[in-house]
Amino acid sequence: MKIFITGGTGFLGKSVVKRLLADNKELHMLVRSPEKAEHINNSNVNLIKGTLENIHEWQHKLAGMDVVIHMAAPVVFWGKWSMYQKLVIDATVDLLKYTEMNKVKKFIYISSESVLQDKKDLLNIDESCPYPKEPNSYYGKSKMIAEKKILESPSKVERIILRPTFIWGNEVAAIQAMISKVKQGTFSWIDHGNTIIEMVHVDNVAEAIALAVHKGKDKDVLFVTDDNPKKAKEFFTDMLSTQGIAIPDKSLPRFIARPVASVTEFMWRVLKLKNDPPITRFDLAFVSMPRSYRIDQIKNKLGYKPVVSYQEGLERMKKI
């Protein structure tokens, strides 16, 4: 089976490549620079130089593929809307169009739980939960629009959308940002960290993607989690402790932090400040928005179950 991958050199992509190679798949990876894939030494991996901004130049490479897995996106939560429009929405629409033109059978899109995040708690929900009017980040909004365009497209390609929750594991970028805030004394729990949140180990997402390659059906939209919700304080304390970092107990109530985040965002946009704001609505939601998801659908449709447990994931992080 021939699989075309975008985002194969990223945090998630590395695990997906490893998982698919274990299944002896032939991979064709889009790379901005071949040097980024030097760590891959496998005859089943072919590199295609290109970006999401010049799809028309390399789209012919999709010919002969069985599946396209689209993971590449700017995983940043502050920036100009034009970036998200171009690299998330437009790139996804174009890639799906060329996927069909080249007669590829299946298109797997890696989305995010952030498509549903606005102000409301997201407890015990499933995939039938409607989209909010306006997600609390441009990232979530762009992913939401991309999902809608995929599902509304008249394309004959089988389209599967996976929505991972917060992806964690070795090399997760978010941990460095949190460590930096702790060291600078700017980190604070919200509501003492008692909020229930969901997470998913990077190798569990890779497992879900591998299953979707064979079992995913057209217009499947599926949450991917560790099936193990935890309080924010427990999870982030455990994760940072693997790096020898202790988080202080300082806390703010959400009813105070929420308007502060909204005002901060407003000021940064009005003043057109180039640096990232110290707090955004998404930052706040990351540690304080209650959320838990039912994953009956991915279990029933794909036969998914986590392959890496919570404790095993933490033990792996201690070794880096």
GUKE-647965 format. One line per field, with one value per residue (C-alpha): residue number from 1; residue in one letter; z, x, y. Coordinates in nm, 3 decimals, always signed. Layout:
BEGIN
num	[NUM;...]
residuo	[A;...]
Z	[Z;...]
X	[X;...]
Y	[Y;...]
//
This chain:
BEGIN
num	[1;2;3;4;5;6;7;8;9;10;11;12;13;14;15;16;17;18;19;20;21;22;23;24;25;26;27;28;29;30;31;32;33;34;35;36;37;38;39;40;41;42;43;44;45;46;47;48;49;50;51;52;53;54;55;56;57;58;59;60;61;62;63;64;65;66;67;68;69;70;71;72;73;74;75;76;77;78;79;80;81;82;83;84;85;86;87;88;89;90;91;92;93;94;95;96;97;98;99;100;101;102;103;104;105;106;107;108;109;110;111;112;113;114;115;116;117;118;119;120;121;122;123;124;125;126;127;128;129;130;131;132;133;134;135;136;137;138;139;140;141;142;143;144;145;146;147;148;149;150;151;152;153;154;155;156;157;158;159;160;161;162;163;164;165;166;167;168;169;170;171;172;173;174;175;176;177;178;179;180;181;182;183;184;185;186;187;188;189;190;191;192;193;194;195;196;197;198;199;200;201;202;203;204;205;206;207;208;209;210;211;212;213;214;215;216;217;218;219;220;221;222;223;224;225;226;227;228;229;230;231;232;233;234;235;236;237;238;239;240;241;242;243;244;245;246;247;248;249;250;251;252;253;254;255;256;257;258;259;260;261;262;263;264;265;266;267;268;269;270;271;272;273;274;275;276;277;278;279;280;281;282;283;284;285;286;287;288;289;290;291;292;293;294;295;296;297;298;299;300;301;302;303;304;305;306;307;308;309;310;311;312;313;314;315;316;317;318;319;320]
residuo	[M;K;I;F;I;T;G;G;T;G;F;L;G;K;S;V;V;K;R;L;L;A;D;N;K;E;L;H;M;L;V;R;S;P;E;K;A;E;H;I;N;N;S;N;V;N;L;I;K;G;T;L;E;N;I;H;E;W;Q;H;K;L;A;G;M;D;V;V;I;H;M;A;A;P;V;V;F;W;G;K;W;S;M;Y;Q;K;L;V;I;D;A;T;V;D;L;L;K;Y;T;E;M;N;K;V;K;K;F;I;Y;I;S;S;E;S;V;L;Q;D;K;K;D;L;L;N;I;D;E;S;C;P;Y;P;K;E;P;N;S;Y;Y;G;K;S;K;M;I;A;E;K;K;I;L;E;S;P;S;K;V;E;R;I;I;L;R;P;T;F;I;W;G;N;E;V;A;A;I;Q;A;M;I;S;K;V;K;Q;G;T;F;S;W;I;D;H;G;N;T;I;I;E;M;V;H;V;D;N;V;A;E;A;I;A;L;A;V;H;K;G;K;D;K;D;V;L;F;V;T;D;D;N;P;K;K;A;K;E;F;F;T;D;M;L;S;T;Q;G;I;A;I;P;D;K;S;L;P;R;F;I;A;R;P;V;A;S;V;T;E;F;M;W;R;V;L;K;L;K;N;D;P;P;I;T;R;F;D;L;A;F;V;S;M;P;R;S;Y;R;I;D;Q;I;K;N;K;L;G;Y;K;P;V;V;S;Y;Q;E;G;L;E;R;M;K;K;I]
Z	[+0.000;-0.097;+0.148;+0.096;+0.417;+0.504;+0.838;+0.862;+1.025;+1.310;+1.662;+1.563;+1.219;+1.348;+1.544;+1.249;+1.014;+1.259;+1.306;+0.933;+0.852;+1.109;+0.885;+0.586;+0.411;+0.130;+0.241;+0.029;+0.255;+0.177;+0.323;+0.310;+0.344;+0.291;+0.579;+0.820;+0.731;+0.757;+1.067;+0.850;+0.685;+0.523;+0.161;+0.206;+0.252;-0.046;+0.006;-0.198;-0.165;-0.134;+0.096;+0.157;-0.032;-0.365;-0.384;-0.755;-0.823;-0.668;-0.679;-0.962;-0.702;-0.558;-0.861;-0.768;-0.396;-0.204;+0.092;+0.176;+0.544;+0.603;+0.934;+0.843;+0.992;+1.190;+1.547;+1.694;+1.874;+1.808;+1.474;+1.180;+1.039;+0.690;+0.797;+0.916;+0.608;+0.376;+0.559;+0.724;+0.521;+0.168;+0.181;+0.302;+0.035;-0.238;-0.118;-0.114;-0.466;-0.599;-0.407;-0.610;-0.937;-0.893;-0.814;-0.458;-0.268;+0.088;+0.261;+0.637;+0.801;+1.144;+1.312;+1.680;+1.979;+1.954;+1.682;+1.962;+2.218;+2.283;+2.633;+2.720;+2.917;+2.703;+2.941;+2.833;+2.473;+2.151;+1.783;+1.756;+1.954;+1.720;+1.622;+1.824;+1.654;+1.714;+1.861;+2.109;+1.884;+1.518;+1.515;+1.630;+1.396;+1.093;+1.176;+1.215;+0.875;+0.717;+0.866;+0.729;+0.381;+0.380;+0.484;+0.251;-0.051;-0.334;-0.359;-0.426;-0.205;+0.128;+0.391;+0.753;+1.021;+1.346;+1.641;+1.893;+2.229;+2.369;+2.226;+2.472;+2.487;+2.422;+2.252;+2.299;+2.246;+2.503;+2.791;+2.715;+2.712;+3.050;+3.196;+3.079;+3.251;+3.572;+3.576;+3.506;+3.783;+3.545;+3.557;+3.756;+3.796;+3.725;+3.991;+4.164;+3.866;+3.954;+3.601;+3.424;+3.089;+2.825;+2.664;+2.420;+2.389;+2.052;+1.985;+2.052;+1.784;+1.547;+1.623;+1.544;+1.212;+1.119;+1.190;+0.989;+0.685;+0.660;+0.851;+0.821;+0.620;+0.433;+0.659;+0.979;+1.241;+1.545;+1.874;+1.980;+2.350;+2.604;+2.742;+3.076;+3.182;+3.465;+3.666;+3.500;+3.807;+3.823;+3.456;+3.415;+3.750;+3.647;+3.303;+3.423;+3.707;+3.444;+3.361;+3.725;+3.733;+4.027;+3.964;+4.242;+4.387;+4.281;+4.148;+3.998;+3.969;+3.614;+3.648;+3.692;+3.440;+3.155;+3.114;+3.160;+2.867;+2.649;+2.721;+2.663;+2.322;+2.228;+2.322;+2.136;+1.817;+1.836;+1.904;+1.651;+1.890;+1.733;+2.039;+2.172;+2.448;+2.799;+2.810;+2.553;+2.574;+2.430;+2.689;+2.958;+2.814;+2.782;+3.161;+3.277;+3.030;+3.159;+2.879;+2.843;+2.532;+2.469;+2.223;+2.158;+1.787;+1.728;+1.935;+1.741;+1.393;+1.399;+1.686;+1.857;+2.203;+2.352;+2.300;+2.545;+2.903;+3.113;+3.331;+3.035;+2.864;+3.174;+3.208;+2.848;+2.913;+3.205;+2.968;+2.746]
X	[+0.000;+0.128;+0.060;+0.130;+0.199;+0.223;+0.374;+0.580;+0.880;+0.682;+0.613;+0.314;+0.448;+0.755;+0.537;+0.303;+0.591;+0.733;+0.392;+0.317;+0.662;+0.597;+0.305;+0.543;+0.367;+0.535;+0.550;+0.583;+0.659;+0.624;+0.924;+1.020;+1.383;+1.519;+1.761;+1.466;+1.412;+1.775;+1.687;+1.476;+1.687;+1.435;+1.393;+1.015;+1.028;+1.041;+1.086;+0.899;+1.028;+0.755;+0.530;+0.162;+0.205;+0.305;+0.082;+0.019;+0.389;+0.405;+0.043;+0.126;+0.321;-0.016;-0.080;-0.068;-0.122;-0.385;-0.418;-0.331;-0.272;-0.275;-0.113;+0.086;-0.036;+0.105;+0.045;+0.053;-0.228;-0.148;-0.086;-0.249;-0.565;-0.413;-0.161;-0.435;-0.646;-0.359;-0.190;-0.486;-0.800;-0.677;-0.405;-0.651;-0.908;-0.643;-0.491;-0.832;-0.900;-0.574;-0.627;-0.942;-0.787;-0.513;-0.768;-0.653;-0.915;-0.884;-0.805;-0.735;-0.736;-0.585;-0.793;-0.817;-1.048;-1.001;-1.268;-1.528;-1.366;-1.533;-1.657;-1.869;-1.756;-1.718;-1.797;-1.897;-1.964;-1.938;-1.899;-2.261;-2.172;-2.235;-1.964;-1.955;-2.024;-1.668;-1.388;-1.158;-0.850;-0.772;-0.620;-0.947;-1.151;-0.938;-0.950;-1.328;-1.368;-1.136;-1.345;-1.663;-1.516;-1.394;-1.735;-1.931;-1.713;-1.878;-1.553;-1.576;-1.272;-1.336;-1.278;-1.194;-1.141;-0.962;-0.978;-0.701;-0.712;-0.388;-0.110;+0.168;+0.482;+0.855;+0.950;+0.610;+0.667;+0.410;+0.616;+0.901;+0.661;+0.521;+0.870;+0.964;+0.660;+0.731;+1.093;+0.987;+0.729;+0.441;+0.262;-0.059;-0.317;-0.676;-0.925;-0.639;-0.597;-0.910;-1.049;-1.099;-0.917;-0.834;-0.505;-0.372;-0.023;+0.140;+0.175;-0.196;-0.277;-0.041;-0.228;-0.562;-0.427;-0.292;-0.634;-0.810;-0.598;-0.776;-1.103;-1.202;-1.518;-1.630;-1.723;-1.615;-1.539;-1.373;-1.227;-0.895;-0.803;-0.618;-0.965;-0.829;-0.946;-0.751;-0.743;-0.523;-0.302;-0.236;-0.152;+0.071;+0.243;+0.319;+0.440;+0.669;+0.803;+0.954;+1.181;+1.257;+1.028;+0.793;+0.496;+0.404;+0.052;-0.031;-0.387;-0.640;-1.018;-1.144;-1.398;-1.107;-0.868;-1.120;-1.183;-0.811;-0.734;-1.003;-0.883;-0.520;-0.604;-0.802;-0.517;-0.257;-0.466;-0.558;-0.200;-0.068;+0.202;+0.443;+0.523;+0.280;+0.045;+0.122;-0.218;-0.487;-0.830;-0.682;-0.402;-0.665;-0.885;-0.586;-0.562;-0.909;-1.178;-1.349;-1.356;-1.406;-1.504;-1.678;-1.480;-1.729;-1.727;-1.355;-1.359;-1.652;-1.558;-1.180;-1.129;-0.916;-0.770;-0.470;-0.142;+0.057;-0.069;-0.041;+0.236;+0.430;+0.413;+0.551;+0.832;+0.933;+0.951;+1.186;+1.439;+1.481]
Y	[+0.000;+0.346;+0.629;+1.000;+1.194;+1.561;+1.659;+1.342;+1.511;+1.670;+1.551;+1.339;+1.261;+1.081;+0.837;+0.787;+0.710;+0.457;+0.293;+0.266;+0.132;-0.141;-0.238;-0.243;+0.046;+0.239;+0.602;+0.914;+1.211;+1.577;+1.762;+2.127;+2.025;+1.668;+1.730;+1.718;+1.354;+1.244;+1.039;+0.809;+0.542;+0.313;+0.206;+0.223;+0.603;+0.836;+1.208;+1.469;+1.823;+2.082;+2.283;+2.345;+2.671;+2.514;+2.205;+2.262;+2.204;+1.857;+1.738;+1.493;+1.292;+1.187;+0.967;+0.600;+0.661;+0.463;+0.701;+1.063;+1.146;+1.520;+1.616;+1.928;+2.257;+2.549;+2.426;+2.775;+2.950;+3.313;+3.479;+3.653;+3.500;+3.507;+3.241;+3.005;+3.074;+2.986;+2.699;+2.528;+2.598;+2.667;+2.401;+2.135;+2.222;+2.217;+1.891;+1.721;+1.852;+1.712;+1.389;+1.333;+1.450;+1.189;+0.917;+0.851;+0.652;+0.783;+1.115;+1.116;+1.459;+1.515;+1.782;+1.875;+1.894;+2.272;+2.289;+2.267;+2.495;+2.828;+2.915;+2.612;+2.308;+1.997;+1.713;+1.364;+1.464;+1.267;+1.352;+1.471;+1.785;+2.083;+2.326;+2.649;+2.980;+3.098;+2.880;+3.055;+3.045;+3.105;+2.757;+2.599;+2.817;+2.730;+2.359;+2.383;+2.549;+2.293;+2.011;+2.164;+2.206;+1.845;+1.711;+1.940;+1.867;+1.668;+1.471;+1.098;+1.037;+0.863;+1.132;+1.050;+1.316;+1.233;+1.474;+1.408;+1.582;+1.730;+1.512;+1.434;+1.224;+1.255;+1.584;+1.747;+2.120;+2.235;+2.102;+2.343;+2.638;+2.533;+2.482;+2.830;+2.984;+2.795;+2.911;+3.270;+3.256;+3.334;+2.998;+2.977;+2.706;+2.798;+2.688;+2.502;+2.270;+2.071;+2.086;+1.752;+1.737;+1.476;+1.390;+1.130;+0.984;+1.046;+0.673;+0.623;+0.881;+0.700;+0.378;+0.544;+0.672;+0.329;+0.178;+0.450;+0.361;+0.026;+0.067;+0.433;+0.503;+0.812;+1.105;+0.933;+1.201;+1.045;+1.166;+1.011;+1.006;+0.794;+0.711;+0.828;+1.179;+1.340;+1.659;+1.918;+1.948;+1.574;+1.541;+1.845;+1.785;+1.426;+1.531;+1.810;+1.598;+1.366;+1.661;+1.739;+2.043;+2.111;+2.340;+2.586;+2.592;+2.949;+2.965;+3.206;+3.159;+3.115;+3.398;+3.640;+3.486;+3.467;+3.845;+3.911;+3.679;+3.838;+4.193;+4.093;+3.946;+4.256;+4.489;+4.284;+4.287;+4.656;+4.760;+4.507;+4.391;+4.143;+3.931;+3.672;+3.793;+3.660;+3.488;+3.410;+3.253;+2.935;+2.930;+2.965;+2.692;+2.460;+2.422;+2.527;+2.417;+2.100;+1.844;+1.473;+1.282;+0.953;+0.744;+0.465;+0.546;+0.505;+0.187;+0.043;+0.162;+0.120;-0.123;+0.140;+0.101;+0.284;+0.100;+0.317;+0.351;+0.665;+0.524;+0.388;+0.727;+0.898;+0.643;+0.705;+1.080;+1.024;+0.872;+1.178]
//
